[in-house]
Amino acid sequence: MESLNMKAVKTVVAIFPKISVYVKPFTYKGNISEVIPFDYSKRIPTEEGYIWRDGDYSKVGEYNAAHAQHSAITPVEYISCPVLLVYETDDLFTNPEFAVKMVHDGLNRRGRENLCSVLCYSGAGHLIEPPYTPFCCASYLKHGVRILGDSHFVWGGEMKSHARAQEDTWPKILSFLRRNLQNIKCNL
């Protein structure tokens, strides 16, 4: 939303950020976005479910945005508010390092690197949630079949590292939001 210059967005916290449209297109100002499909050949079956990590961005290099009304790749270089990117190194559902690099590099090209803060958690999996939330390295997802053709997904992560990430990230997210929203007036 911020990359499309929506004035209501004042700051962004993105946990395991995604920078491409991958399931359904979105409509903005009457224009429909393109979609970059998952590469189903890259999914890995395991006893716990499917690992999708390398299937989500593998076709980005083949994507040609020139003909799109709205690109399937979020134009992150146009972000103009503070952004906190939180990602994990053992995410087996998506490749957050790719998205973080795209956002960071896009902002750097525009001289806006000061807007981007990054938190990386080694050994944490896909679902970094508030502290003391139960660890879930794989799960059943009812709507997964409709969306991706699978119903069991592997999120990744090691229990202790993941729990530490949840405990560490929560106060940092709250501090980031306080720092960047303290002078914002809400017109409800």
Phi, psi and omega in degrees: 000317181295322182293343177263015177061041174277115189297340182289339183275122183250337177198158184226134168243119181241113177262130192042068187299145174244138181238014177220153176277123188231350180244300180231147176289158173248159178246131179220122182052042176080357179256141182259137180281159170282172177228139172259116185287154172294149175266095184298338179289344182269349181289146185241119178282138175225174177298327183278337183150196182265140171263124183251358190317314185267003180267344188275326181246005186293338181262005180300320180297335179273349187284134178244104184281353186300328184264357186278142171292315172229125181298149173285343176265123180298130180284070187298338181294345180267001177298134182232015177236165178298138182231131173248118179257123180244122179220168187230144186276345181249028177288118181257002178262324180221175179247082185294334179301321180298312181295318179299316179298318180298315180294310182301312181295320179298316178291322177300317180300331180263005180073026182246025183301334179294343180280345189254121173244143184230134171241127179240135181238110180289132177083358178272151180262192189299320191262073175282115182238183178301157182304149176071010171285137182303142178288135181224105182269346177202151180201167173271135179233107186309314184273002180300323180297316180294322185278310187237356180087004179232160178238349179239125185235145176258122182266335179087183178102154175247134192309308183294315180296320180294316179297319177298319179298317179297319179291322183283320187286326186302307179295330178290322177294314179298318178297316178301314180294317178301312183298321187263350180242001187297331182256012181274131176265133181264124178254083179267000000 
